[in-house]
């Protein structure tokens, strides 16, 4: 049974910042808030079985405050980190956008077409990270880490304390 609920735009934006992947639904976000998984059971192995992220033989470990998450791909680790840092702060995304504007394009923009201008072939690499903000993910891990470093600075010392994400080598 599907039930519709009304939420304000502000609440929808906050829910969007809590998404862990592109395909994560608002229902999944709300379920996690109501019944959060144990801190050490937030990752899954390749068969989908919940495991302690500290023992995964592959992927990236991301520390977000008191929680530890595991991401199979660097893109997923970056998205987890950025959404965490931007959660609850609507001014975070404009601050970050200014910090990571490239010479030829915008890594983060409120306009999808500004992310990879003149490159419709790269459209599939654009992620709507939160409603109204688009991020280009067709970048190498060094660039992803640069964006994460700028996001940590944009979030400020209070929000970024306890956040650790390294894409330098896969576990």
QUIQUI-V7716 format. One record per residue. OMEGA is omega in whole degrees, 0 to 359 (NA if undefined). NEAR is the number of other C-alpha atoms within 10 Angstrom. Layout:
OMEGA & NEAR
OMEGA & NEAR
This chain:
176 & 2
179 & 4
177 & 4
174 & 5
178 & 5
174 & 7
178 & 9
177 & 8
179 & 10
179 & 11
178 & 12
178 & 14
178 & 18
177 & 19
180 & 21
180 & 21
181 & 24
177 & 24
181 & 23
177 & 21
179 & 16
186 & 14
180 & 8
181 & 12
175 & 15
178 & 14
180 & 10
179 & 15
181 & 18
178 & 14
179 & 12
179 & 13
180 & 12
181 & 9
183 & 9
177 & 12
174 & 14
184 & 9
184 & 13
180 & 15
182 & 18
180 & 16
177 & 23
176 & 17
185 & 16
177 & 10
178 & 6
180 & 8
180 & 9
179 & 14
175 & 15
181 & 17
181 & 23
183 & 15
179 & 13
181 & 18
184 & 10
174 & 16
185 & 18
176 & 25
182 & 24
177 & 22
180 & 18
185 & 19
181 & 13
183 & 8
174 & 15
179 & 19
175 & 23
179 & 25
180 & 23
183 & 18
178 & 13
178 & 23
180 & 18
179 & 19
179 & 25
181 & 23
177 & 23
183 & 25
182 & 23
180 & 22
177 & 21
182 & 20
182 & 25
184 & 23
177 & 20
181 & 16
183 & 13
179 & 13
182 & 11
186 & 17
175 & 26
178 & 14
180 & 15
181 & 23
180 & 22
183 & 15
187 & 17
177 & 19
180 & 15
179 & 12
187 & 6
184 & 10
177 & 16
176 & 23
182 & 25
183 & 29
173 & 23
178 & 18
182 & 12
184 & 19
180 & 16
183 & 18
176 & 26
184 & 21
179 & 13
181 & 10
180 & 10
178 & 10
180 & 8
182 & 14
182 & 16
179 & 10
179 & 14
181 & 18
171 & 18
189 & 16
169 & 23
181 & 23
177 & 14
179 & 12
185 & 16
183 & 23
175 & 23
184 & 23
179 & 23
182 & 16
180 & 11
185 & 11
176 & 17
178 & 11
177 & 14
179 & 22
176 & 17
178 & 12
178 & 21
179 & 24
178 & 14
178 & 17
177 & 24
179 & 22
181 & 16
181 & 22
181 & 23
187 & 12
182 & 10
182 & 8
185 & 18
177 & 19
181 & 12
178 & 13
180 & 17
179 & 15
178 & 20
179 & 17
185 & 21
176 & 11
178 & 10
177 & 14
NA & 13
